Amino acid sequence: MSKRANNWYISFKYDNEPTQTAKERDVIGVDVGINTLATCSDGTKFANAKAYKQAKKRLTRYQRRVNKKELGSKNRAKAVKRLSKLHKKVADIRADTLHQLTTWLAKNHSTIVIEDLNVSGMLKNHKLASAIADCGFYEFKRQLTYKCEWYGSELVIAPRFYPSSQICSNCGHQQKMPLNLRTYECSNCGFTADRDFNAAVNLENYGMEVA
């Protein structure tokens, strides 16, 4: 039993029998990011809810109100409760967005290919840490792992240093791709594509190679 924002929750375990669902596609590559939460190799995109970013000003304001209240007072308890409710709302929005994405992937695709992101390392970038944490990359991988087991799908994780963003998905040429470049323009064959979509197609190709 646990308590979140003045609400009580009961946790329990149960045995779940995997349910094989009909698949719409054999292999799909998924590139996750900050601007767009997920870009898939079939062209589907999932927007990032950015729940924390949208609530940041209110969270800061509520936190200031808590700090100004006298310790042990009823007014402080009310302020803490209000702050806790907003934190819970942010977490719930993020979780719901991830659940919709991971359920769709696991139910409708035989093999899902993602990258092994170094989330802890990414969070050391102070300029992007807040935005990265708001995406919930670790939770994305966790949900996708158990849902693939539920729906009879396979999760393939490309190696951490697989250069999905640098490879041309059309001809296989590899070139440097600084983070500020949002369009992939191949210097070898002239192929042009959205950076994230190109990476997602490369992840799909990787999944078909290792299958």
C-alpha positions in Angstrom: 0.0 0.0 0.0 1.3 3.5 -0.9 0.1 7.1 -0.7 0.4 9.6 -3.4 -1.0 13.2 -3.2 -3.4 12.2 -0.4 -4.6 9.1 -2.3 -4.0 5.5 -1.2 -3.0 2.8 -3.7 -2.8 -0.9 -3.3 -0.2 -2.9 -5.2 -0.6 -6.6 -6.0 0.9 -9.3 -8.2 -0.9 -11.7 -10.5 0.1 -14.3 -13.1 -0.6 -13.0 -16.6 -1.0 -15.3 -19.6 0.6 -13.8 -22.8 -1.9 -13.0 -25.4 -0.7 -13.2 -29.0 -2.2 -10.3 -31.0 -2.6 -10.0 -34.7 0.3 -7.9 -36.0 0.0 -5.2 -38.7 3.8 -5.1 -39.4 6.7 -7.4 -38.9 9.5 -5.0 -37.9 9.3 -1.4 -36.8 12.2 0.9 -35.8 11.5 3.5 -33.1 13.7 6.6 -32.6 12.9 8.4 -29.4 13.7 12.1 -28.8 12.9 15.3 -27.0 11.0 17.3 -29.7 9.0 14.2 -30.8 8.7 11.5 -28.3 8.8 8.7 -30.9 9.3 8.6 -34.6 8.6 5.2 -36.2 9.9 3.7 -39.4 6.4 3.5 -40.9 6.1 7.3 -40.6 4.0 7.4 -37.4 5.0 10.1 -34.9 4.0 10.5 -31.2 4.2 13.9 -29.7 5.9 14.5 -26.4 3.4 15.6 -23.8 6.0 17.7 -22.0 3.9 17.6 -18.9 6.7 18.9 -16.6 7.5 21.8 -18.9 3.9 22.9 -19.1 3.5 22.7 -15.3 7.0 24.0 -14.3 5.8 27.6 -13.5 3.0 26.4 -11.3 5.3 23.9 -9.6 7.7 26.6 -8.8 4.9 28.9 -7.5 3.5 26.1 -5.4 6.9 25.2 -4.0 7.5 28.9 -3.0 4.1 28.9 -1.1 5.2 25.8 0.8 8.5 27.3 1.7 6.8 30.5 3.1 4.4 28.6 5.4 5.3 27.9 9.0 6.5 24.4 9.7 3.8 22.2 11.2 1.0 24.6 10.4 -2.3 23.6 8.7 -1.6 26.1 5.9 1.7 24.5 5.1 0.0 21.0 5.1 -2.6 22.4 2.6 0.2 23.9 0.4 2.2 20.6 0.5 -1.0 18.7 -0.5 -1.6 21.1 -3.5 2.0 20.7 -4.6 1.8 16.9 -4.3 -1.3 16.8 -6.5 0.3 18.7 -9.2 3.4 16.5 -9.2 1.1 13.5 -9.4 -0.8 15.0 -12.3 2.5 15.6 -14.2 3.6 12.0 -13.6 0.2 10.6 -14.6 0.2 12.6 -17.9 3.7 11.3 -18.7 2.8 7.7 -17.9 -0.4 7.8 -19.9 1.4 9.1 -23.0 4.0 6.3 -22.7 1.3 3.6 -22.1 -0.5 4.6 -25.3 2.8 4.4 -27.3 4.1 1.2 -25.9 0.8 -0.6 -26.1 0.4 0.3 -29.7 3.9 -0.8 -30.5 3.7 -4.2 -28.7 0.2 -5.1 -29.9 0.7 -4.3 -33.6 4.3 -5.2 -34.4 6.1 -8.5 -34.3 9.5 -7.0 -33.7 10.2 -3.5 -32.2 13.7 -2.1 -32.5 15.0 0.7 -30.2 18.3 2.0 -29.2 20.1 1.3 -25.9 20.1 4.9 -24.7 22.5 6.0 -22.0 19.9 7.9 -20.1 22.1 8.5 -17.0 24.8 9.9 -19.2 22.3 12.1 -21.1 21.0 13.5 -17.8 24.5 14.9 -17.1 23.9 17.4 -19.9 22.4 20.2 -17.6 20.9 22.1 -20.6 18.8 19.1 -21.7 18.4 17.2 -18.4 15.0 18.6 -17.6 13.6 17.9 -21.1 15.1 14.4 -21.1 13.6 13.5 -17.7 10.3 14.8 -19.0 10.3 12.3 -21.8 10.6 9.3 -19.5 13.0 7.2 -21.7 13.7 4.7 -18.9 10.0 4.2 -18.3 9.5 3.8 -22.1 11.9 0.9 -22.2 10.5 -0.7 -19.0 6.9 -0.6 -20.3 7.9 -1.9 -23.8 9.8 -4.8 -22.3 6.9 -6.3 -20.3 4.3 -5.5 -22.9 6.2 -7.3 -25.6 6.0 -10.4 -23.4 2.2 -9.8 -22.9 1.4 -9.5 -26.6 3.9 -12.0 -28.1 6.3 -9.4 -29.6 10.0 -9.3 -29.7 12.0 -6.3 -28.4 15.4 -5.8 -30.1 17.8 -3.3 -28.6 20.5 -1.9 -30.9 23.9 -1.4 -29.3 24.5 1.9 -27.5 26.9 3.2 -30.1 25.0 2.0 -33.2 25.1 5.1 -35.4 21.4 5.2 -36.4 21.5 9.0 -37.0 24.6 8.9 -39.1 23.8 6.2 -41.6 21.9 6.9 -44.8 18.9 4.6 -44.8 18.9 4.7 -48.6 22.5 3.8 -49.5 24.3 2.9 -46.2 26.8 5.8 -46.4 27.8 7.1 -43.0 28.5 10.7 -42.1 28.6 13.0 -39.1 25.3 14.4 -37.9 25.6 17.3 -35.3 22.5 17.6 -33.1 21.5 20.9 -34.6 20.9 19.3 -38.0 17.3 18.1 -38.2 17.4 16.9 -41.8 19.6 14.1 -43.1 21.2 15.0 -46.4 23.4 12.2 -47.8 26.6 13.4 -49.3 26.9 10.2 -51.3 23.5 9.6 -53.0 21.7 12.9 -52.3 18.9 11.2 -50.2 17.1 13.6 -47.9 14.9 12.8 -45.0 13.9 13.9 -41.5 16.7 13.1 -39.1 14.6 11.0 -36.7 12.7 9.2 -39.5 16.0 8.2 -41.1 17.3 6.9 -37.8 14.0 4.9 -37.3 14.4 3.3 -40.7 18.0 2.4 -39.8 16.8 0.7 -36.6 14.2 -1.3 -38.6 17.0 -2.4 -41.0 19.1 -3.4 -38.0 16.3 -5.5 -36.6 15.9 -7.3 -39.9 19.6 -8.0 -40.1 19.8 -9.6 -36.6 16.5 -11.5 -36.9 
